[in-house]
Amino acid sequence: MAKDSMLSGMANLSPDAAKMSDGKSKISLRDLTALLRFTGTSKFSMLLLILAAVCGGALQVVAPAYLGQTIDHMGDVGSVDLTYLGHHALILLAMYLVAALFTWVVSYFANVVAAKTALEVRRSLSAKLTRLPISFYDTHPQGDTATHFINDADAISEGTLQGLLNLFTVLVTILGTVAFMVWISWRMTLIVLPMAVLMIWTATTIAKKTTKHFKSQQGLVGAISADVEENLYGRKEIKAFNCEDKFLDSFRKKNEELKKSSVMAAFASSLPNPVTRFVDNTTYILIGALGVWFGGLSIGNITTFILYWKNFSKPINDLTNITTQVMAAFASLARVFAILDLPEETEDAAEGNLTDDEHEGAGEVLFKHVTFGYQKDKKIFDDFSLSVEPGQKVAIIGPTGCGKTTLMNLLMRFYEPDAGEIIIDGKNIRDIPRATLRRRFGMVLQETWLLEASIRENIAYGRPDATEEEIIAAAQAARAHGFIMRLPDGYDTVPGKEISLSEGQKQLLCIARVLLMDPSLLILDEATSAVDTLTEKRIVEAFENMTHGRTGFIIAHRLSTIAGADQVIQLGKGGKGGRTCSTKSTIA
């Protein structure tokens, strides 16, 4: 295959996982707006959450004032009005019980919103990945991409949960508390508020410094996931070349970096809480010492003031406790939007621009003066032309990296030519919707791809409405029906789960899947390179069945695979020096 040319040509375009997580170290309005994009789908739950938070916060504000009045009416020892005290105690108990109920409501709907947020993140990522060009998949490790769906979505959900559990209750509690504190003693409020400002400033300043550590941490998680995925995929090669130690060394280094980054993030996020608690306790001393002397407060009012300060400082301390989750959430949010903000495939032609007759055709293919390179200064094709008549079978040969697979990528519009035209049945493929164009092609690749589903479902992947007779007919044409019927459950067998299939058998299933689609143009991309001679013969026979009356392109190194070709296109290194030969003269 010519994928090495493609990958090497685009290597410099690939953003490193750590780079994707880099950026400004503070939470911006754009970050909050981005988060609202995901949480905004839970409007009803958010409304109930806010109402419960407001009601619960209001009760938390009123209760201390009521408690202070109760204490001031207790009187001296032996003169306590037990009836009055009992009445007020029951009212306070009811207040706190209702406040606890509202706290539960806030917790429940916060979890609902967090779960829907994770759902929306994954849905947005999934939709985005379907619209990204093939170049994205060529330049981004699969493991790192998978972490966006798992680690990043979970981190955003957890940060949203912790933030919602505190945000609205904090706002109501702080505003209400300040109002009541001013009502009780504006002098004492002037003493206490600077301590609150100091607490908030300390917490936010430290929190800003921690963001970069969490972004680095999430980036390294993605890099390690990519390494693990690569090890699992290539475990045979790693063992065959005795490279286990090499992989382990690479993994240890990244794992060590992740440990250091995680320790730094945890250390930085742990600082706000003890600092704010020190300020908190100092303020208690100031209230007790200065309350009577400077503020002229009664014992009940001092008690109320202490409770109000507790109401004021507790949410701030709670916020510092969840710094880890919140900072990790915004770090993951940045990584997710690094994907969501990527440019999508170029605008497609409108489906309505074509008539039904133009959706299909005889299969004439023309490459007219095509120029293309994955990098602007490195051209794979330069003024390349090729004419293929309807129904011809065209073999494409050449050394690795010469552009054989690239030629098919251009034909399928996985990439767009830098210059020139590709014409199918008189129509420039730029004017054909991608979905319509790709429905006309059947592609069998060197790397087989099967679902974790039954053989029947795998064959009918492109046509889930196909009948049993059509599925069996496609398998027979692909020379796969015989071995399928020898499996324990026949067409209901699940490959890889119930039984292991050979590469050749998997390839025949892929051919059956293409045959069932009944495409007008076919591509066989090195599909016989990893199979034995007998299986290759079966694949060639199946491909002969497919190409009968259809235009077909064969990328291969073995002469036996291209023996029946009408044209043989030999490409030089980098796609240069392309020439057309007759089949007989090439083999001779």
N, C-alpha and C positions, 0 to 999 in steps of 0.2 A: 504494500500500500504506500501511498504518497503522503501519509499523514505527518511524517517527520518534517517535511518541508513546511507544512501548514503550521505545526506547533512551534518549530524553531522560528518561523517568520513572525509569529505573534507573541513570542515569549516576553518581549519588552513591553507589550501592551497590558500584560497581566498585573492587576493591582495586588500587591502582597496583602495577606490577611491582616497583618498588623497595620499596614497603611490604611486599610479600609476602616480601621477602628480609631485612627488618629483624628485629631481635630481640636477644636477649641475646648478648653477645660471647664467651661461654665455652661449652665443650662440657659438657653436663649428662648426668646419668644417663639422662634421657629420650632424648637424642640417641643414646647408645650402645645403648639398648634398641631404638630405632627402627631402627638399622643392623642389629642382630641379627635383626630381623624379616625382613630381606631375605637376610642371609647364612645364616640358620638352615635354609634349604632345601638346603644342601650339607653335611649332617651327616657323611657318609662321607668326603668330601674334607677337611673340617675335621679329622676324627679323624686321618687319615693325615698331614696337615700338622703337627698338634701333635706326633705321635709322632716325625716326622722332625726337627722343630725341637728337641725335647727331646734326642734322641740326638746330633744335630749339635752342640747347645750343650754337652752333657756332654763330648764329645770336645774341643771348643775350650777347656774349662776344665781338663781333665786334661793336655793336651799341654804347656802352659807349665811345669807342675810337673815333668814328666818331662824336659823340656829343661833345667831348672835342675839337676837331679840329674846329668844327663849332663855339663854344664859343670864341675860341682864334681869330677867323677872324671877330668877330662882331665889334671890334674897339670902339672908343669913341662914346659918345652920339652925334647924328646928322650925324655920318659918317658910319652908318651901311649899308652894301651892301645887300639891301633887296632881290635882285635877287639871289645872292649867298645863302643867308639865306633861302629863299623860296625853292630853289633847294635842299638844304641839308635837310630841314624839310620834304619835300616829300619823300626823300630817307629813312630818319629815320622812317617816318610813315609806309612806305612799309616794312621795316625790322621788325618793331614790329607787323604789321599785319600778315606777313608770320610766325613770331615766334609764334603768338597766334594760327595760323592754325596748326602748328606742335604740339603745346601744346594740342590742341583738339584731334589730331590723337593719341598722347601718351595716353591721358585719355581714349579714346575709346578702344584702343587695350589693355590697362591695365585692363579695365573692362572685356574684352573678356577673357584674360588670367586668371583673378581671377575667373570668372565663370567656366571655364574649369578646373581650379585647384580644386574647390569645387566638381565638377562632378567626377574628378579622385579620390579624397579622398574618396568619398562615394562609388565609384565603387570598389576601392581597399578594403575598409572595408567590403563591401558586399561579395566580392569574398573570402576574408579571413574567414569570419564567416561561409561560407559553408564548409571550410576545417578544421575548428577547431573541436576537439573532444567534445563529449557531456559533459565531465567534465568541460569545460569552461562555459557552460550555467548553470551547477549546482552550480557554485561558483561565478558567476558575476551577480549582480542585473540587471534586464532588463532595468530599467530606466537609469542607468548609461551607459549601452551599447548604448542605444538610443541617448544619448547626443553626442556621437562621430559622429553620422550621422547628427545631427542638429547643436548644439552649436559649437562643435570643427571644423566641416567642414566650418561653416560660419566664425568663427574666423580666420581660416587659409586663407580663401578667402579674407577677409577684410584686413588682414595684408599683403597679397600678393599684393592687389590692391594699398594700400598706399605706400608700398615699391617700387613697379614698377613705380608709378607716380613720384618718386623722385630720384631713384637710378641712372639711366643712365644720366638723365639731370644734376644731381649733379656732376657726374664724369666729364662730358664734360665741364660744367661751371667752376668747380674748377680748372681743369688743364689749360683750356684756360685763365681763369682769372689770375692765377699765372704767366703764360707766359707773358701776356700783362703788368701786374704790374711790372715785372722785366724789361721789355722793356722801360717802362716809367721812373722808378726810382728804381734801385736795392737797394739803401739805404733805401728808404721808405718801400720797400718790406721786408727788414730785420727787420724793426720795427713792421710791421703789422703781419708777419707770426707767431711770438711767441704768439700773441693774438689769432690767429686762432687755434694754437695748444692747447692753454689753453681752448678755447671754446670746441674743439672736445674732449679733455681729460675729461672735466667736464661732458659733455653730455653722453659719453660712460660709465664713471665710475658710474654715477647715474643710467643709464639704466641697467647695470649689476645687481645692487642691487635690481631692481624691479622685475626681472624675477621670483624669488621664490614666490613673492606675487601673480603674475598672475597664476602660476602653482597651488598654493593653491586655488585660486579663482575658476579655472576651475574644480578642483577636488571636491570642495564643491557644485558646480552647478550639477555635476553628482550625488552626494550623495542626494541632495534635489530632483532631478528628480526621483531617485529610491524610495524615501519616498513617493512622490506624486503618483507614479505608484502603489506602495504597498497599499496605502490608497484607491485608486480607485478600485483596484482589490478586496480588502477585506472590502469594505465599509459596507456590511451587518454584518459581524462578529464584526467590530468595534462598530457599533450601538447596536448590540445584547448584547455585553459585556460592554456597556456604557464606552467605552475607547476613546471617542472623545477627552477628556481632555489630556489623556496620549499621543495620537498622536500629539495634538497641542503643548504640552510641548516639545516633541522631535523635532517637526518641527521648533518651535520658537528658540530652541537652535542652530540648524544647520543654520537657517536663520540669526540669530544674528552673528554666526561665519562668514557666507558669507558676511554680511554687513561690519564687521570689516576688513575682508580680502580685500574686494573691496575698502574700504576707504583707507587702507594702500597702495594698488596698485595704486589708483588714486593719492594719496598724493605724493608717490615716483615718479610717472610718470610726475607729474606736476612741479617738481623741475627744470629739465633741462632748460625749456623754459625761465623763468625769469632770471636765472643765465646767460644763453648765451646772452640774450638781454642786460643785464648789461654790459657784455664784449663788445658786439656789439656797444652800445652807447659810451662807453669809447674810443673805437677805432676811432669813428667819430671825437671825440675831438682831439685825437692825430694827425690824418691826417690833420685837419684844422690848428692846432697850429704849427706843425712841418713841414708841406708841403712846406711852403715858406722859413722858416728859415733854416731848415736842408736839405730838399730835393731839394730846388731850383726849385720848380714847378711853372708853370704858373697857372692862374685861371682856364683855361680849363683843364689842367692836374690834378689839385686838384679835380675839378668836376668829371673827369674821374675816378680818384683814389677812390673817395667816392662811385661812382656807382659800381666800381669793388669790393670794399669791401662789398657793399650791395649784389652784385651777389654772393660773396664768403660766406657771413654769412647767407643769406636768406635760402639756401638749408639746412644748418646746423640747423637753427631754425625750418625749416619745419620738419626735421627729428626728432627733439625733440618733436614737436607737435604730431607726430604719434607714439611716444614711446608706448602708451597704446595699440594701435592696433597691432604693431609689436611684442611686448612682449607677448601679449595674443595669437598671432598666433603661436609663438614658444612654448608656454606652451601647447597649444592644439596639436601642432605637436608631442610633447613628449608623450601626452596621446594617440594619434592615433598610434604611433609606439610602444607604450606599448602593443597594440593589434596586430599590424602587425608583431611584432617580436616574438609572442608566438609560441611555437612548435605546428605543425599541427599533424593530425592523422598519425600514423605510416605508412610507405610505404605499399601500397596496392599491392595485386597480380595483375598481368597483365591479362586483359580480354582475350587476345589471348592464355593464357595457358590452357583454358578450351575448350572442344569440345561442340557442341550444346547439345549432350546427357547429358553432365555433368551439364548443366545449370539447369536442372530439375531432379526430382527423386521421389521416392515413399514417402519419408518423414521420414526415419529412423533417429533418433537423439540419440547420445551417449555423455554423459559427462563422461570423463575418468580421475579420480584423479585430479579434478580441484581445484586449490587453488587461492583465490582472496581476496584482501582487498583494500579499498580506501586509507588506510594508511598502510605502511609496517608493523607496529607493531600491527595492528588490523585487523585480518582476518575475513571476512564474511563467506567464505567457506574454508575448510581445508580438502583436499583429498576427495572431493565430487564426487560421481559417480551416473549415472542414465542411464537407457536404455529405450528408447521409440520405440515401433514397429510402422511401417508405418500404418497410419489411426487411431491410438489410440488417445483417448481424455484423457489428463492428467490434474488432478486438483492439484494445489499447495496451501497448506494451512499453517498457522502458525501465531504466534503473530506479531504485528507490529515491524518492524526493524529486522526481522529474515532473510531477503534477498530474498524475493519472487520476487520483481521487479528486483533486482540485477541479479537474475538468467536469466531473460529475456533480460536484458541489455547485458549480456555476450553472449547470444545466437544471438543477433542482431549485435554483434561486436561494440556496443557503447563503451564498455570497453574490454580490452584484459586480459585473465587470467594470473596470475603471474606464474602459473605452470599447467601442465596437458593439455588435449586436449578436444575440442568440435568437434564432427564429425557428419556431415549430409550426409547420403547416401554414407558412405565410404570415404568422403572427409573432411579433416581438414579445418575448416572454415577460418583459416589463409591463406589457399591456394585458397580461393574463393574471387574474387573481392567484396568489400563491396556492390557496387551497385547491382551486380548479386545476392548476398546473400539476400539483403533486398527486392529485387523484389519477392523473393519466399515467403516472410512473409506478412501476413495481421495482423495489430495490432489495437485493439480497446482499448482505455485507459479510465480510470475513468474520466479524465478531457476532455470534448468534445472540439473540435477545428473546427470552421467553418469559412469560408471566408466571407467577406462582399460582397457576390455575390448571385446569384439566387440559389435555391435548385438544379436545374439542373447542374449548374457549380460546386457546392459543391460535388455532387455525382460523377461527372466526373473529379474530381481534378487529380486523378492518371492516368486517360485515357481520355484526352480531345478530342480524336478522336472517342469516343464511340457514337454509334447511339442512337436515341431517344428510340428505342425499347429496346436496351440493358440497358439504364438507368432506364426505367420503370420496366424491369424485375428484376433488382437489387433491386429497391425499394420494389417491391412486395415480393421478397424473404426475405427482411429485415422487413417485416410487416410495412412498412412506406407509401406505396402507398395510403392507405385509408385516413390518416390524411392530406397527401399532397394535394389530390384532394379536400379536404374540405377547403383549404386555398383560399383566394381571387383570387390569380393568379396562383394557382396550382404550377407547377414546375418552374414558373417564379418568384415566391415569393422570396423576399430577407429577410432572417431571421435577426432579430435584427434591421432592418431599417423600414420595412413595418409592421412587425408583430413579436411578441415575442413567441418563442417556449419554451416548457418545456424541462427540462434536459433529460427526457426520449425520447422525440421526436428528440432532437439533437443527442442522442446516436444512435437511429435507423438510422438516416442519415449517421452517421459515419460507421455503419455496412454496409449500402448500398454501401458506397464508397469502402469499403474493398471487398465486394462481386463482385463489378464490375471489380476489379483487378484480380479476380480469382486466388488467391495465393494457393500454395501447402501446406503451413504451416500457422497456425493461433494462435494468442495470444489474450486472453480476460483478460485485467488487471483491475480487480475491476470495471468492466463496469456497474454493476448493484447496486453498493453500495449507489448511491444517488437517486434511483428511487423507485416508489411505487411498490406494489406487482403485480398489473396488467401489468404495463409497464415492470417489471422484467420478467414476463412470456413471453411477446412478444419478449424481447431481447434474452431470453433463446431459444425460438423457432427459432428466426433468426439465433442464433449461431449454433443451431442444424443443420439448413440448410447449414450453412457454413462448418461445420466440417464433413459433410457426405462425407466419402471417403478421408478426409484430416487429417493430424496430427494436433491436437489442444492442446493448453495449456491454462488452466483457473486459474487465480488467484482470489480467492473469499473467503469471510467469511461465506456466507449463504449456507447452505446445499442444498437448492433447486437449486442453480446454478450448483452444481457439482454432481447432482444425477445420471447423466448418464455417469460419468467418468469411464474409464477403469482402471486408476491408480490414487491413491491419494498420493501425496508426502507431508508428514508433516515435516516442518522444525522447528528446535528448535531456541532458541534465538541466533542471530548472525550466522545463517545458520548451526549450529551444530546440531547433533542428527537427521539428516534427515533419514527418513525411508519410505518405500513404503507399502501402505496398500491396500486391496481390497476395492472397493466402499461400498459394503454391510457391511463389518465389521466395517468400519469407521463410517458410519451413524448409525449403530446399537449401 
